Amino acid sequence: MSDIRYPVRIVFEETGFVADFPDLGGLTDGKTFDETLLNAGRLLETLISYKIKRDEGIAHPTALKKGEYEISVPPLMAAKLLLYWEMRSKRMKKSALARRLSCHLPYVEKLLDVKHESNLSQINRAFAVMGKRILISVEDLPPEQQLTQPFYGG
């Protein structure tokens, strides 16, 4: 499965830190850098969730620029985002996917809801009716990232 990492700008201001996603919009803050990074991870989930629910386009991450950090999209959310991108690339509505899956629309809405704990095999089945499949891999983290990353860390 693809590792999706969004660049985030974090700057120090008088009252703490402010973070924004150049590709998605949205602002968050925190008193410390780590708190701001954690809040940025929560904001990323909120932005993706909001855009999927409103059937809006979601930009693919751009290359990391100097001074930017990156936030990884958690694996289950990444699978849902990839499914959403695939549907949009095929101009497929949720109702059309529901018909292909022989299910009701609320089932597809839950598959795309990043806050719903869907079963990965259900998402894979949705990909299968579009001629795709999920591949998963595991890789070693560099030593500086081991055991020190926040939940949404990149």
PASEBA-1860 file (N, C-alpha, C; in nm, 3 decimals):
! residues 154
1> MSDIRYPV> 0.085/-0.117/0.000/0.000/0.000/0.000/0.090/0.123/0.000 ~ 0.045/0.222/-0.065/0.122/0.345/-0.081/0.138/0.420/0.051 ~ 0.258/0.472/0.073/0.283/0.556/0.191/0.252/0.700/0.150 ~ 0.146/0.754/0.203/0.102/0.889/0.168/0.148/0.983/0.277 ~ 0.231/1.080/0.239/0.286/1.176/0.334/0.259/1.317/0.284 ~ 0.189/1.395/0.365/0.159/1.533/0.329/0.258/1.629/0.393 ~ 0.309/1.725/0.315/0.396/1.827/0.375/0.315/1.921/0.464 ~ 0.378/1.961/0.574/0.316/2.055/0.666/0.421/2.160/0.702
9> RIVFEETG> 0.378/2.286/0.704/0.466/2.395/0.747/0.435/2.425/0.892 ~ 0.537/2.430/0.973/0.521/2.465/1.114/0.613/2.581/1.143 ~ 0.554/2.690/1.189/0.632/2.810/1.218/0.609/2.853/1.362 ~ 0.711/2.913/1.421/0.702/2.965/1.556/0.645/3.106/1.552 ~ 0.548/3.132/1.637/0.492/3.266/1.652/0.495/3.303/1.800 ~ 0.453/3.422/1.833/0.460/3.472/1.970/0.398/3.379/2.074 ~ 0.284/3.320/2.042/0.211/3.240/2.139/0.238/3.090/2.129 ~ 0.322/3.049/2.036/0.350/2.906/2.018/0.379/2.877/1.872
17> FVADFPDL> 0.332/2.763/1.826/0.358/2.720/1.689/0.227/2.714/1.610 ~ 0.237/2.737/1.479/0.122/2.729/1.389/0.161/2.636/1.275 ~ 0.067/2.548/1.236/0.092/2.453/1.127/-0.015/2.468/1.021 ~ 0.025/2.451/0.895/-0.072/2.447/0.785/-0.024/2.349/0.679 ~ -0.120/2.296/0.604/-0.093/2.203/0.495/-0.104/2.277/0.363 ~ 0.008/2.298/0.293/0.002/2.371/0.167/-0.087/2.304/0.062 ~ -0.098/2.171/0.066/-0.177/2.099/-0.035/-0.326/2.094/-0.003 ~ -0.361/2.111/0.124/-0.500/2.088/0.166/-0.565/2.208/0.233
25> GGLTDGKT> -0.486/2.304/0.278/-0.541/2.415/0.356/-0.554/2.374/0.502 ~ -0.616/2.459/0.580/-0.638/2.429/0.721/-0.522/2.474/0.808 ~ -0.554/2.523/0.925/-0.455/2.569/1.023/-0.480/2.504/1.158 ~ -0.373/2.482/1.230/-0.382/2.438/1.368/-0.263/2.497/1.442 ~ -0.263/2.484/1.573/-0.152/2.539/1.650/-0.123/2.452/1.771 ~ -0.027/2.495/1.848/0.009/2.426/1.971/0.111/2.509/2.047 ~ 0.123/2.478/2.174/0.219/2.552/2.257/0.362/2.505/2.231 ~ 0.378/2.376/2.198/0.510/2.321/2.168/0.510/2.266/2.026
33> FDETLLNA> 0.630/2.239/1.975/0.642/2.181/1.841/0.572/2.045/1.836 ~ 0.598/1.960/1.937/0.539/1.825/1.938/0.386/1.830/1.945 ~ 0.332/1.920/2.027/0.187/1.934/2.037/0.130/1.981/1.903 ~ 0.200/2.071/1.837/0.155/2.122/1.707/0.159/2.012/1.603 ~ 0.261/1.929/1.605/0.272/1.817/1.512/0.157/1.717/1.535 ~ 0.127/1.688/1.659/0.016/1.599/1.692/-0.116/1.660/1.645 ~ -0.136/1.789/1.670/-0.258/1.856/1.625/-0.267/1.858/1.472 ~ -0.152/1.868/1.405/-0.151/1.866/1.259/-0.197/1.729/1.208
41> GRLLETLI> -0.158/1.622/1.275/-0.206/1.489/1.238/-0.356/1.478/1.250 ~ -0.411/1.534/1.357/-0.558/1.534/1.376/-0.626/1.619/1.270 ~ -0.565/1.733/1.238/-0.620/1.819/1.135/-0.619/1.749/1.000 ~ -0.513/1.677/0.969/-0.506/1.604/0.843/-0.623/1.505/0.831 ~ -0.651/1.432/0.938/-0.764/1.339/0.938/-0.895/1.414/0.915 ~ -0.912/1.527/0.982/-1.034/1.606/0.968/-1.050/1.659/0.826 ~ -0.943/1.710/0.768/-0.949/1.765/0.632/-0.986/1.657/0.530 ~ -0.921/1.541/0.540/-0.950/1.432/0.446/-1.093/1.384/0.465
49> SYKIKRDE> -1.135/1.367/0.589/-1.271/1.323/0.618/-1.374/1.420/0.560 ~ -1.354/1.548/0.584/-1.446/1.652/0.538/-1.457/1.651/0.385 ~ -1.342/1.643/0.317/-1.342/1.649/0.171/-1.408/1.525/0.110 ~ -1.387/1.409/0.171/-1.452/1.287/0.120/-1.603/1.297/0.139 ~ -1.647/1.339/0.257/-1.791/1.349/0.283/-1.860/1.447/0.189 ~ -1.789/1.554/0.152/-1.846/1.655/0.061/-1.816/1.626/-0.085 ~ -1.751/1.512/-0.111/-1.715/1.470/-0.246/-1.633/1.577/-0.319 ~ -1.535/1.631/-0.248/-1.446/1.732/-0.304/-1.315/1.666/-0.347
57> GIAHPTAL> -1.244/1.731/-0.437/-1.114/1.681/-0.475/-1.016/1.691/-0.360 ~ -0.929/1.593/-0.351/-0.825/1.593/-0.249/-0.691/1.586/-0.322 ~ -0.611/1.689/-0.306/-0.483/1.696/-0.375/-0.391/1.584/-0.328 ~ -0.314/1.533/-0.423/-0.208/1.440/-0.387/-0.096/1.522/-0.323 ~ -0.021/1.462/-0.233/0.087/1.537/-0.168/0.192/1.584/-0.269 ~ 0.239/1.705/-0.249/0.349/1.756/-0.332/0.481/1.722/-0.264 ~ 0.589/1.745/-0.336/0.722/1.717/-0.282/0.750/1.807/-0.162 ~ 0.822/1.752/-0.069/0.862/1.825/0.051/0.959/1.937/0.013
65> KKGEYEIS> 0.930/2.057/0.063/1.017/2.173/0.038/1.101/2.201/0.162 ~ 1.206/2.277/0.144/1.294/2.311/0.255/1.214/2.376/0.368 ~ 1.236/2.330/0.489/1.169/2.386/0.605/1.033/2.322/0.635 ~ 0.987/2.232/0.550/0.860/2.163/0.574/0.885/2.028/0.641 ~ 0.784/1.979/0.707/0.786/1.847/0.770/0.681/1.764/0.697 ~ 0.673/1.637/0.729/0.569/1.556/0.665/0.492/1.475/0.768 ~ 0.366/1.458/0.737/0.277/1.379/0.822/0.231/1.260/0.739 ~ 0.252/1.140/0.790/0.206/1.019/0.721/0.058/0.996/0.748
73> VPPLMAAK> -0.014/0.959/0.644/-0.153/0.920/0.659/-0.152/0.777/0.714 ~ -0.220/0.750/0.826/-0.222/0.614/0.881/-0.274/0.513/0.778 ~ -0.229/0.386/0.787/-0.258/0.287/0.683/-0.406/0.269/0.645 ~ -0.495/0.255/0.741/-0.637/0.236/0.705/-0.692/0.360/0.637 ~ -0.656/0.478/0.686/-0.700/0.602/0.622/-0.641/0.611/0.481 ~ -0.516/0.568/0.464/-0.453/0.569/0.333/-0.530/0.480/0.235 ~ -0.572/0.362/0.281/-0.649/0.272/0.195/-0.780/0.339/0.151 ~ -0.844/0.407/0.243/-0.970/0.476/0.211/-0.946/0.592/0.116
81> LLLYWEMR> -0.838/0.666/0.138/-0.805/0.777/0.050/-0.771/0.727/-0.091 ~ -0.695/0.618/-0.099/-0.663/0.560/-0.230/-0.790/0.512/-0.301 ~ -0.883/0.455/-0.226/-1.011/0.412/-0.284/-1.087/0.534/-0.336 ~ -1.089/0.640/-0.259/-1.157/0.763/-0.301/-1.094/0.820/-0.428 ~ -0.960/0.826/-0.430/-0.891/0.876/-0.550/-0.923/0.789/-0.671 ~ -0.927/0.658/-0.652/-0.957/0.566/-0.763/-1.099/0.590/-0.814 ~ -1.193/0.606/-0.723/-1.332/0.634/-0.763/-1.340/0.764/-0.843 ~ -1.272/0.867/-0.794/-1.276/0.996/-0.864/-1.208/0.989/-1.001
89> SKRMKKSA> -1.101/0.912/-1.010/-1.031/0.900/-1.138/-1.119/0.829/-1.242 ~ -1.208/0.742/-1.193/-1.300/0.671/-1.282/-1.436/0.743/-1.291 ~ -1.445/0.859/-1.224/-1.570/0.935/-1.218/-1.686/0.848/-1.167 ~ -1.654/0.766/-1.068/-1.751/0.673/-1.013/-1.814/0.733/-0.887 ~ -1.943/0.739/-0.883/-2.016/0.786/-0.765/-2.026/0.674/-0.662 ~ -2.052/0.712/-0.539/-2.068/0.614/-0.433/-2.180/0.516/-0.465 ~ -2.287/0.565/-0.523/-2.401/0.478/-0.557/-2.362/0.375/-0.662 ~ -2.276/0.412/-0.757/-2.231/0.317/-0.860/-2.145/0.207/-0.797
97> LARRLSCH> -2.058/0.246/-0.702/-1.978/0.145/-0.633/-2.068/0.053/-0.552 ~ -2.169/0.109/-0.487/-2.263/0.027/-0.411/-2.330/-0.077/-0.501 ~ -2.371/-0.035/-0.621/-2.433/-0.131/-0.715/-2.335/-0.241/-0.752 ~ -2.211/-0.205/-0.781/-2.110/-0.306/-0.818/-2.082/-0.403/-0.704 ~ -2.092/-0.352/-0.582/-2.068/-0.436/-0.464/-2.194/-0.509/-0.418 ~ -2.307/-0.481/-0.483/-2.437/-0.538/-0.443/-2.468/-0.508/-0.297 ~ -2.453/-0.381/-0.262/-2.479/-0.338/-0.124/-2.552/-0.204/-0.127 ~ -2.587/-0.157/-0.010/-2.656/-0.029/0.002/-2.554/0.084/0.014
105> LPYVEKLL> -2.596/0.205/-0.019/-2.510/0.322/-0.016/-2.442/0.345/0.120 ~ -2.511/0.327/0.234/-2.445/0.350/0.363/-2.320/0.262/0.383 ~ -2.318/0.144/0.324/-2.201/0.056/0.333/-2.080/0.123/0.269 ~ -2.099/0.181/0.150/-1.991/0.249/0.079/-1.949/0.375/0.155 ~ -2.046/0.446/0.211/-2.013/0.566/0.288/-1.925/0.531/0.408 ~ -1.952/0.417/0.472/-1.868/0.373/0.584/-1.729/0.332/0.536 ~ -1.722/0.269/0.418/-1.592/0.231/0.362/-1.503/0.354/0.343 ~ -1.564/0.466/0.306/-1.487/0.588/0.280/-1.473/0.678/0.403
113> DVKHESNL> -1.545/0.649/0.509/-1.539/0.730/0.630/-1.409/0.700/0.704 ~ -1.317/0.796/0.708/-1.186/0.771/0.768/-1.194/0.751/0.919 ~ -1.304/0.785/0.980/-1.320/0.766/1.124/-1.387/0.632/1.157 ~ -1.432/0.561/1.055/-1.497/0.431/1.074/-1.392/0.321/1.059 ~ -1.388/0.229/1.153/-1.291/0.120/1.151/-1.336/0.010/1.055 ~ -1.321/0.034/0.927/-1.357/-0.065/0.825/-1.260/-0.182/0.827 ~ -1.306/-0.293/0.774/-1.223/-0.410/0.757/-1.146/-0.393/0.627 ~ -1.017/-0.416/0.629/-0.934/-0.398/0.511/-0.979/-0.488/0.395
121> SQINRAFA> -1.032/-0.605/0.426/-1.080/-0.694/0.319/-1.202/-0.634/0.249 ~ -1.282/-0.556/0.319/-1.396/-0.488/0.256/-1.347/-0.382/0.158 ~ -1.244/-0.309/0.197/-1.188/-0.207/0.108/-1.123/-0.274/-0.013 ~ -1.055/-0.385/0.010/-0.993/-0.459/-0.099/-1.098/-0.509/-0.198 ~ -1.213/-0.552/-0.148/-1.322/-0.596/-0.235/-1.371/-0.481/-0.322 ~ -1.379/-0.361/-0.264/-1.420/-0.244/-0.342/-1.319/-0.216/-0.453 ~ -1.191/-0.229/-0.421/-1.089/-0.213/-0.525/-1.104/-0.321/-0.632 ~ -1.134/-0.443/-0.591/-1.143/-0.555/-0.685/-1.251/-0.532/-0.790
129> VMGKRILI> -1.364/-0.472/-0.752/-1.468/-0.448/-0.852/-1.428/-0.337/-0.948 ~ -1.318/-0.269/-0.919/-1.264/-0.167/-1.010/-1.136/-0.215/-1.077 ~ -1.107/-0.347/-1.062/-0.990/-0.404/-1.127/-0.858/-0.374/-1.058 ~ -0.862/-0.346/-0.929/-0.742/-0.313/-0.852/-0.733/-0.404/-0.730 ~ -0.618/-0.401/-0.663/-0.603/-0.473/-0.537/-0.508/-0.396/-0.447 ~ -0.515/-0.425/-0.321/-0.427/-0.362/-0.222/-0.303/-0.448/-0.205 ~ -0.187/-0.385/-0.205/-0.060/-0.450/-0.172/-0.005/-0.383/-0.048 ~ 0.045/-0.462/0.045/0.098/-0.408/0.170/0.245/-0.446/0.182
137> SVEDLPPE> 0.325/-0.353/0.231/0.466/-0.383/0.254/0.507/-0.325/0.389 ~ 0.619/-0.373/0.438/0.677/-0.326/0.563/0.822/-0.290/0.534 ~ 0.868/-0.180/0.592/1.008/-0.142/0.573/1.066/-0.095/0.705 ~ 1.198/-0.099/0.715/1.267/-0.052/0.835/1.261/0.099/0.843 ~ 1.245/0.149/0.964/1.253/0.292/0.988/1.399/0.331/1.010 ~ 1.438/0.450/0.967/1.572/0.497/1.001/1.583/0.509/1.154 ~ 1.701/0.491/1.209/1.717/0.493/1.356/1.660/0.618/1.422 ~ 1.672/0.734/1.357/1.623/0.857/1.419/1.470/0.863/1.428
145> QQLTQPFY> 1.399/0.774/1.359/1.253/0.773/1.364/1.198/0.663/1.453 ~ 1.282/0.573/1.500/1.234/0.461/1.577/1.192/0.503/1.717 ~ 1.072/0.464/1.755/1.017/0.484/1.890/1.003/0.628/1.933 ~ 1.026/0.723/1.845/1.018/0.863/1.884/0.909/0.939/1.811 ~ 0.840/0.874/1.717/0.743/0.945/1.635/0.608/0.956/1.705 ~ 0.542/1.071/1.693/0.404/1.080/1.740/0.317/0.989/1.654 ~ 0.195/0.964/1.697/0.105/0.871/1.629/0.096/0.899/1.480 ~ 0.089/1.026/1.439/0.076/1.061/1.298/0.209/1.099/1.236
153> GG> 0.319/1.072/1.304/0.449/1.118/1.257/0.492/1.059/1.125 ~ 0.577/1.131/1.054/0.625/1.087/0.924/0.765/1.038/0.927
END
